[in-house]
Amino acid sequence: MRIKPRFSAMPAPKLFRPKLKDDEMLVLEGQGGFKFHERSGWKVTLFSLTSQRLIGCQLQKITLEIPIQSIIGITSAMQVYVMRRREILRIACSPGIHGDKAGHVWFVINDVASWKNALYRLALLKVDEPLIETIGQDVGADSRDILWYLWHHRHGAINELARLIQAENHRDVLMLIQDEINPAAEKRAGCSILSFERSRIDPETGESIGYAWWMMGTPAADSSRPDRLLDIVDEGDFIQVILEVKQVEKSDLNLQVSRNQLVITSEKTGHQWTETFRLPAEVIYDHHELHLRNQFLEIRLSKAKA
């Protein structure tokens, strides 16, 4: 008598995964469903969320591809999916990704909270100095230093952050990020703001950065401040700040220094403003130098001695 094998000898088909670009990083992967119209049927799909695209694959081809920069809104609602109610994401894109004016995709997947958070951080989160200051109000001094360091540098290795706050070990830094900074960001911004990446391309330098913490989101344009040149340089024993200022004189400006924070205020009538800068080291106001030439303000501040 011939005995049939309990399992098929036919090898399982390999899942088709899209090829990533050189500067593209995989963020999440999972199986779910999507549809282009609310009343149409669901298409079961393997999804990949990368730093640049939301991609859906069926069999051996890509059936859905949404550039991250085209996502303009994410909402959620409870709908029936496979005989039970699930949280469904509605992703709005511009322009329409499948030819219509609405540009909507309905999207469902396991662990929808993680996907919603990641999509929001990649596509919609806008980060500016007021947001960093607001988050900083809810955390301790060491967490604030980490926040401002990553705001200025965009990324930092764990050993850099440990040296910054003089932590005894890396675990102290991780606890601050996990228990203070990201919970405060979720309260103020709706999602975590710092993310650990094994490998990511720095868009400004093109350099591949490995095993580092990154400030998430897109820097928000500040319409209240005109575009101007700013350069902060660590020159060893002192910090040099070069700032483009317009329609003010040296006598109109007032400087204040507190540890690694520099505040510049213009008191000129009609051109009153205040800007706050985080410096890469603590400085002192004594023996500072200030020059204004051709609309460029040069400030030289001595570093505080350890």
Secondary structure, 3 states (H helix, E strand, C coil): CCCCCCCCCCCCCCCCCCCCCCCCCEEEEEEEEEECCCCCCCEEEEEEEECCEEEEEECCEEEEEEEHHHEEEEEEEEEEECCEEEEEEEEEECCCCCCCCCCEEEEEECCHHHHHHHHHHHHHCEECHHHHHHHHCCCCHHHHHHHHHHHHHCEECHHHHHHHHCCCCHHHHHHHHHHHHHHHHHHHHCCCCEEEEEEEECCCCCCEEEEEEEECCEECCCCCCCCCCEEEEECCCEEEEEEECCCCCHHHEEEEEECCEEEEEEEECCEEEEEEEECCCCEEEEEEEEEEECCEEEEEEEECCC
